[in-house]
Amino acid sequence: MKDSRPTSLDIAYRAGVSQSTVSRALRDSPLVSLETREKIKAIARELNYKVDKAASNLRAKSSRTLALLIREDPTTDESHINPFFLSMLGSITRATAAKGYDLLVSFQQQSEDWHRDFEDSHRADGLILLGYGAYDSYVERLRHLLDAGAHFICWGAVHSDQPGCSIGCDNEEGGYLAGRHLVDAGRTRIAFLGDTSDNSPEFSARYRGFCRALEEAGITHSPELLVAAETIETLGYEAVQNLLARGVEFDAVFAASDLIAIGALRALQKAGKRVGQDVAVVGFDDIQSAAYITPSLTTIRQDTNLAGTMLVDNLLRIVAGEPVESTLMPPKLIVRESCGAGGE
């Protein structure tokens, strides 16, 4: 059965122009006069002509799609997605849709050929990368993407020698805000829970800012108050158990993430400690559950709405060949019950 749908050739015949002129007019190309563009659009409306988006994008070598690649993280459920990244997913989806693009979401692959599955096959015009695991191996993969000419942007640490462009939180300032708040609250023996090695640049920056706040108050952070922990509740729980088992005295905890803080809070409660009175607890991220646990968690907020907009806007500038720079976003202290406060 013959397809009766109107084509661009039908419009060209009615308008007395070439088929290529019709295509340019429907894309609002300045190569076609305004009068001719309006005439062609009027005929298209009369014929109820619909542009074949897939074919149009293929001709233009553009998919009008961005790919969001999330790193799988250890979690206490089956999602394998850090809850902070779920919030980022929502903001990135809205920002992508506002630009008239679709969003393809997938987990990062550990091979060096990420771009071949997305840009090289025209499945996506650019990549947004969330999470990275061990930083040394991550940087090598970024160099490979850059050498391959892939269009990509990262959420996370910002280094002067890092390949590509990153949008991230000012983690050192966030650590400073947490440390200063605890010191101002009269806390002097503050445990830090998190990995401070070079492979965790965000956590190590938070620790540097935290130590700076203590030093300003004349407090030296004791090595016995530093416990390595990755972003998962069970490791925060185990970190506090470690401190208690060693008999280390502490009156506050600054956890490098909210998930670590939530685990720490549970361990303190199990040990009979009054969170907010005996031991103050501060996290980092302000994931959704931070406001609803008991007691509610004082934390450092990263603005995920702004982050999503900035990631999409800057990636599209990269795709268009425009210059972009890595950017640090300001953090915000959110005071709740885990530091003895009544709420935000």
VENDAFEN-V198421 format. One record per backbone hydrogen bond with DSSP energy under -0.5 kcal/mol. NH is the residue of the N-H (numbers start at 0). CO is the residue of the C=O. If there is no record, write none. Layout:
# VENDAFEN-V198421
nh=NH co=CO
nh=NH co=CO
This chain:
# VENDAFEN-V198421
nh=10 co=6
nh=11 co=7
nh=12 co=8
nh=13 co=9
nh=14 co=10
nh=15 co=11
nh=16 co=11
nh=21 co=17
nh=22 co=18
nh=23 co=19
nh=24 co=20
nh=25 co=21
nh=26 co=22
nh=26 co=23
nh=27 co=24
nh=28 co=23
nh=31 co=28
nh=36 co=32
nh=37 co=33
nh=38 co=34
nh=39 co=35
nh=40 co=36
nh=41 co=37
nh=42 co=38
nh=43 co=39
nh=44 co=40
nh=45 co=41
nh=46 co=42
nh=47 co=44
nh=48 co=43
nh=52 co=50
nh=55 co=51
nh=56 co=52
nh=57 co=53
nh=58 co=54
nh=59 co=55
nh=60 co=57
nh=61 co=56
nh=65 co=101
nh=66 co=125
nh=67 co=103
nh=68 co=66
nh=68 co=127
nh=69 co=67
nh=69 co=105
nh=70 co=129
nh=72 co=79
nh=84 co=81
nh=85 co=81
nh=86 co=82
nh=87 co=83
nh=88 co=84
nh=89 co=85
nh=90 co=86
nh=91 co=87
nh=92 co=88
nh=93 co=89
nh=94 co=90
nh=95 co=91
nh=96 co=92
nh=97 co=93
nh=98 co=94
nh=98 co=95
nh=99 co=96
nh=100 co=95
nh=101 co=63
nh=103 co=65
nh=104 co=102
nh=105 co=67
nh=107 co=69
nh=115 co=112
nh=116 co=112
nh=116 co=113
nh=117 co=113
nh=117 co=114
nh=118 co=114
nh=119 co=114
nh=121 co=118
nh=122 co=117
nh=123 co=117
nh=124 co=64
nh=125 co=64
nh=126 co=150
nh=127 co=66
nh=128 co=152
nh=129 co=68
nh=129 co=127
nh=130 co=154
nh=134 co=198
nh=137 co=133
nh=138 co=134
nh=139 co=135
nh=140 co=136
nh=141 co=137
nh=142 co=138
nh=143 co=139
nh=144 co=140
nh=145 co=141
nh=146 co=142
nh=147 co=143
nh=148 co=145
nh=149 co=144
nh=151 co=149
nh=152 co=126
nh=153 co=164
nh=154 co=128
nh=155 co=153
nh=155 co=166
nh=158 co=156
nh=161 co=158
nh=164 co=151
nh=166 co=153
nh=167 co=326
nh=169 co=328
nh=170 co=168
nh=173 co=169
nh=174 co=170
nh=175 co=171
nh=176 co=172
nh=177 co=173
nh=178 co=174
nh=179 co=175
nh=180 co=176
nh=181 co=177
nh=182 co=178
nh=183 co=179
nh=184 co=180
nh=185 co=182
nh=186 co=181
nh=189 co=187
nh=190 co=188
nh=190 co=251
nh=191 co=224
nh=192 co=190
nh=192 co=253
nh=193 co=191
nh=193 co=226
nh=194 co=228
nh=195 co=193
nh=199 co=196
nh=203 co=199
nh=204 co=200
nh=205 co=201
nh=206 co=202
nh=207 co=203
nh=208 co=204
nh=209 co=205
nh=210 co=206
nh=211 co=207
nh=212 co=208
nh=213 co=209
nh=214 co=210
nh=215 co=211
nh=216 co=212
nh=216 co=213
nh=217 co=214
nh=218 co=213
nh=221 co=219
nh=224 co=221
nh=225 co=222
nh=226 co=191
nh=226 co=224
nh=231 co=229
nh=234 co=231
nh=235 co=231
nh=236 co=232
nh=237 co=233
nh=238 co=234
nh=239 co=235
nh=240 co=236
nh=241 co=237
nh=242 co=238
nh=243 co=239
nh=244 co=240
nh=245 co=241
nh=246 co=243
nh=247 co=242
nh=250 co=188
nh=251 co=188
nh=252 co=279
nh=253 co=190
nh=254 co=252
nh=254 co=281
nh=255 co=192
nh=257 co=283
nh=260 co=256
nh=261 co=257
nh=262 co=258
nh=263 co=259
nh=264 co=260
nh=265 co=261
nh=266 co=262
nh=267 co=263
nh=268 co=264
nh=269 co=265
nh=270 co=266
nh=271 co=268
nh=272 co=267
nh=274 co=272
nh=275 co=278
nh=276 co=273
nh=277 co=273
nh=278 co=273
nh=279 co=250
nh=280 co=337
nh=281 co=252
nh=282 co=297
nh=284 co=299
nh=289 co=286
nh=290 co=287
nh=291 co=288
nh=292 co=288
nh=296 co=289
nh=297 co=280
nh=298 co=333
nh=300 co=298
nh=300 co=331
nh=301 co=284
nh=303 co=301
nh=306 co=302
nh=307 co=303
nh=308 co=304
nh=309 co=305
nh=310 co=306
nh=311 co=307
nh=312 co=308
nh=313 co=309
nh=314 co=310
nh=315 co=311
nh=316 co=312
nh=317 co=313
nh=318 co=314
nh=319 co=315
nh=320 co=317
nh=321 co=316
nh=326 co=165
nh=328 co=167
nh=331 co=300
nh=333 co=298
nh=334 co=332
nh=337 co=295
nh=338 co=335
nh=339 co=336
nh=340 co=335
